């Protein structure tokens, strides 16, 4: 923790007592701290706009307030430029095993996010359209002479292909970053944190992201879809879902490619790029196979 960060946190006008500050590790695009103000504890988040990732903190603040009012995120306390403060919840941070173990409750949380947050959202609505994000990353990587420039034309073509397969779309309000660690649980409920990518999107992006980030089996994947939609899923719906799941993985891959250029955080982005690119290529093959299956004529028995 730098002295500049310490002074920034200490300067907030909300403290009523002498405060202590502890670093919370794990943030890849922000810095997080536990602040104790007498008997009260707060989660303080520092982060500036990151235009190359389309992260704009004013959107994050707006959504964080709405998520707090919708009771899906910890209570929002205060914000200033580059700073947000929440009530600190003593909780268990989820991993992939806990996501699977509590999948029924997770599905209900996702449904609540998709339907309730817009009721509390004020101002200009944030949008996270995955195919725009992919195009944005293509343009950025070209301009910055990325080591992956030879792959960008193929990414663009596949993105257009996936967009065509998945349309037309239902649009809801999505979190758009369902890493396991963005789910926490205390004795009262499961909470969702980290709203920097939140915005209107297709629900399939949240579902596909949850699956690809948490190593679901095929059976668990189908269970998620059928219980989210409360109905059996047909082949055409599976293909639409797989297209967006692929788009989610491509976006994550390109996020890492951009971060290789811009990030100053000590993290092996190159390895993360290769992991996600491998996942994307594998899932894209599944998507193509699903389309072949749909196109095959039904043979009489």
N, C-alpha and C positions, 0 to 999 in steps of 0.2 A: 504494500500500500504506500503510495507516494505521499509526500507532505502536502502536495496540491490537492489530492483527493481527500486527505484528512481535513484540511482547512475548509474544503467545499462542504463536506458533511457537517462539520461543526458549526458552519455559518448559517445553517437552516434555522429559521425563526420559530420552529415548532417545539424545540426542546425546552423542558421546564426544570431540568436538573443537570447535574454534571453527568456527561455521557461517556460511555466506553464504546469502542468500535472494534469489531472482529471481521476479518475477511471471510467471505463465503466463496469457496473455489467453484469452478465449473463453467462460468460464463464465457462464451466464445465471441460474443460481440458486445459485451458490457462487463462492468465490474459490480459485484454484489457484496453487501455488508450487512452484518447484524449490529444494530445499534441499541444499546440498553440505556434508557432514560429513566432513571429511578427504577420503579417496579415494572415499567412498560418496556416492551421490546418491539423493534421495528426492522423491517427488511428495506434496505435502501439500495436503489439501483442507479448506477451512473452509466450513461451512454449517450453519445452524440449521434447526429444523423450519419448514416452510411449510404450515400446516394448510389454507389455501385451495386449495393444489394437492395435498393429501393426501401431502405429502412428510414422512416421519418418519425422522430420521437413524438411529434404532436399527435400523429395517428395512434401511436402506442398508448399515449396518455388517455386519449379519448376512449379507446376500446377498454383500457384497464378500468376506467371509471364505470363504464357500462357493465363490464363483467363482474365488478364488485357489487353493483346494484342488483344484478341478476343472481347473485349468490353462487357464482361458479368460480370466483377468484377471491383471494383474501381482500379484506377491507382496504380500499384506497384512502390514503391519509393526506397526501400533499404532493405537489409537483412544482418544479421550477425548470428552467431550461437545462436539459440534460440530466435531470434528477427526478426520480419517482420514489415515493415512500408508501409502504404498505404496513399494516399490522403484521407482525411476525407470528407465524403459526408453527408451533412445535409439532413436527410431522415426520412421517416416513416418506422419503423420496422413492418413487417407483423405479423398478428396472423391468426388463422384458418379461421376466417370470411373474411379477406382480400384475402386469398388464393382462396377461393370459388368465391368471388366477381370478381376477376381478372383472372379467370381460363383460359380464352382464351389467354391472354397475357403470363401467366405462361407456358402454353403448348409451345408457340413459343420460350420462353427462354430455356426451357428444350431441345427442338430440336436443338437450337443453340449450347448449351453446348455439346450435344452428337456428333455434326458434326464438330464444328469449333475449339475446343481446340486442338485436335491432330495436326492441321496445325501449331501451334506455340510451341508445346511441344518439348523440347530438352533433350537429354540424355536418360538414361534408363527409359523405360516407367513404371509408377506405375501401379500395378494391385490390384484390390479389388475383390477377388472372394469369395462370401458370404459363400459357403460351406467349403472352406478352413478356413475362419474366425471362423465358428462354430466349426470345428474340433480343431482349435487352442484353443478356449475357453474351449472345453471339456477337452483337455489335461491339460490346466492351472488349471482348477477347481479341477481336480483329484489330481494333484500334491500338491495343496494347501489346501486339505481337506475341500473343500467347504461344507457349510451346505446343499447344494443342490446336493450333490454327488449321492444321490439315484435317481435323475432324469436324470442323464447324459446318461445312456445307452438308455433310451427312446428317448432323444433328438437326439442321434446319429442315431438311426434307422429311425426316422422321417425325419431327414436331408437327408439321403440316398434315402428315398422314394420320397421326394420333388425334389431332384436333377434328379432322373430318370423321373419324370413326366414332368419337365420343359425343359429337353434337347430334341433336340439339340438347341443351343443358337445363337442368334445374339449378337455380341459384339460391344459396342460403348464406348465412354469415359463418365463416369458418375461422378456425384457429391457424391452420396452415403450417403447423410445426409440431406435430405430435411425436416428439421424442419422449421416451419413457420418463425421463427426468422432469418433464414439464407437467407431470401428474404427481401430486403429493396427497397424503392422507393423514388426517388426525382422527380422534375418536368420534367426530361428528359426521365427516363426509370426505369424499374425494374432491380435491380442488385442482384447478388448472391455472398455471402461471405462464408468464412470458408471451406477451401479445404483440411482439414487434412486427410479425408478418401477417397479423390478422386482417381480414377483409372479406368482402363478398366474393364467393367462388362456388364451384360445384362441390356438393358434399362428398363426391367420389374422391376428391383430393385429400380430404381429411381421413377418409377410410383407407385409401391406398397408402397414405403416408404412415398411418398407424401400423399397417401390416408390414410394410417394407422396413420400418425402423425397429420392429420388434419380433422379427423372425417367426411369423405365424406359419403353421402348417396349412396345407390346402383346406383341410376340414375346418380349421379354426377361421380361415378366411371366409369360407362360405357361410359359416355360422354367423360371423360378424355382419355380412351383407344381408342375410335373410332376417336377422333380428333387428337390424337397423330399419329395413324397409317393411318388416312384418309380413313378408310374403316369400314364396319360392322365387328363385332367380333363374331366368331363362338364359339361353346362350347369347342372345343379343345384348342383354344387360351385362353379362360377364365380359363380353368384348369391350363394351363402353368403359366398364370399370378397369379392365386391364390397360386400356389406352391411357387413362388418367393416372393409374399407378405407375406406368412407364414414364409419363410426363413428370410425375413427382420425383422419380429416381433420376431422370435427366436433369431436372432443375437442381437437385441436390449435388449431382456430379459437377455441374457448371458453377454452382455456388462455390464449391471447393476449388475449382480451376481459377476463378476470380480471386479467391482468398489467397491462393498461392502467390499472386501478384501483389495484393494490397495489404494483407493482414500482418500485423506486428506481434501477434500472439504466438507464444511458443507451442506450436501444434504441428503435427506431421500432416499437412494438407495434401501433400503428394500421395501419400499412402491412402488417405481418405478419398481422394479423387479416384484412384485405381479400384478401391473397394466398391464404390458406388457405380463406376462405369461398368464393372463386371456384373453387378446386380442388374443394371439397366439392360445390358446386352442379353442377359439371360431372360429377363421378363419380356423384352421385345420379341424374342423368339416364341415365347408362349402366346403373345398377342397374335402373331402371324399364324400360328397353328390354330388358334381359336377361330380366326377368320376363315381358314380353309375348312374347318369343321362346319361352320354355318353355311358356307357356299355349296357344300356337297349335297346333291339331290337325295331326297329320301327314297330309298328303294322299297318297292313292295315286297311283302313277305310271301 
